[in-house]
Amino acid sequence: DAGVTQSPTHLIKTRGQHVTLRCSPISGHKSVSWYQQVLGQGPQFIFQYYEKEERGRGNFPDRFSARQFPNYSSELNVNALLLGDSALYLCASSTTYRDTGELFFGEGSRLTVL
Amino acid sequence: AQKITQTQPGMFVQEKEAVTLDCTYDTSDQSYGLFWYKQPSSGEMIFLIYQGSYDEQNATEGRYSLNFQKARKSANLVISASQLGDSAMYFCAMREAIISGGYQKVTFGTGTKLQVIP
């Protein structure tokens, strides 16, 4: 069975540009969460989506947005990129937004902003 | 708001020895969950072990065990018989229920870099 898949795995952008990151959850999982991991730190919660609705949002500016599609895949969009947006962006899936237990993570998208 | 503290930025352990990675947490919730994840250089977060706040027994998964001391708010990870492949970053995390939003999020600590020495 396929795990959580993310694309692209690596990308380089310049300041002011826009980026779209994609995530496909594990089959049967309806909830997707996004995390940002800056070098040397633990992942920070950005968004959680369930059944195409935003269920939770972390302390991130409005430049960050996301959406979830009918097949439960998700996109994370970041506008007007800043140098500080350089990070590993991790997607996690779970069966519902109230899940206990394990979060299943993808391998992440490593974004470098120059 | 909850907080996870990992005070060991880096640890060394001899191959085949046991090692304990420290984690303390702070929450006012009665119901919560504690996790440990391993992150190799490839970046993927690999689930190791989970402990629920109401679980009376310490969780164990193969060579991993979680030393859960609720009164002290600590959830240390013990790795027995260390292997070279255990070299990685290790993150302690806690699940938090966001009552107002009806969802749960996970808060991570800053991690401990474990290096296993042959």
Contacts between the chains, C-beta under 8 A, distances in Angstrom:
chain1	res1	chain2	res2	distance
A	33	B	105	7.2
A	33	B	106	7.8
A	35	B	108	8.0
A	40	B	110	7.7
A	41	B	110	5.9
A	41	B	111	7.6
A	42	B	4	7.6
A	42	B	91	5.3
A	42	B	93	7.5
A	42	B	108	3.3
A	42	B	109	5.4
A	42	B	110	5.3
A	42	B	111	5.5
A	43	B	45	7.2
A	43	B	91	7.6
A	43	B	108	5.0
A	44	B	108	7.6
A	45	B	105	4.6
A	45	B	106	6.8
A	45	B	107	7.1
A	48	B	103	5.4
A	48	B	105	6.5
A	50	B	103	7.3
A	55	B	101	6.2
A	55	B	102	6.9
A	55	B	103	4.1
A	56	B	98	5.8
A	56	B	101	5.0
A	56	B	103	4.3
A	56	B	105	5.7
A	58	B	105	7.2
A	88	B	43	5.4
A	90	B	43	7.8
A	90	B	45	6.3
A	92	B	45	7.7
A	92	B	106	7.9
A	97	B	102	7.4
A	97	B	103	4.4
A	97	B	104	6.8
A	98	B	102	7.5
A	98	B	103	6.9
A	98	B	104	6.0
A	99	B	104	6.9
A	100	B	33	5.7
A	100	B	52	7.0
A	100	B	95	6.9
A	100	B	104	7.8
A	101	B	33	7.0
A	101	B	50	5.5
A	102	B	35	7.3
A	102	B	47	4.6
A	102	B	50	6.1
A	103	B	35	7.7
A	103	B	45	7.9
A	103	B	47	7.3
A	103	B	106	5.9
A	104	B	47	7.3
A	105	B	37	7.7
A	105	B	44	6.2
A	105	B	45	3.9
A	105	B	46	7.8
A	105	B	47	7.9
A	106	B	44	7.1
A	107	B	42	6.4
A	107	B	43	5.6
A	107	B	44	4.3
A	108	B	43	4.5
A	108	B	44	6.9
A	110	B	43	6.8
